[in-house]
């Protein structure tokens, strides 16, 4: 018997849900489309600066700093990150029940709507 990781996804009952079920599709919104403005907002330059602070050797720091200095690199990666889709789910029903704060921005979806199970 194979073990599967089940992901639970709260979805409102609408045409997108029906299309997802009928056609076997899952929508992956870009970070800028999420309802929480702080979700998936990565600042590439800050991430690199933090990595530089955590490195002990000068050569690692200089290598990482070369990316910070390259504004095209920062801009290109920032654009890439915003173009990638995101899938939000709960791993099991216990998480979904106990993590109501996770789903509170989706309160209309959390109560009285369909819970989808992917594996």
Buried (B, 14 or more C-beta within 10 A) or exposed (E): EEEEEEBBBBBEEEEEBEEBEEEEEEEEBEBEEBEEEEBBEEEBBEEBBEBBEEBEEEEEBEEBBEBBEEEEBBEEBBEEBBEEEEEBBBEEEEEBEEEEEBBEEBEEBBEEBEEBEEE
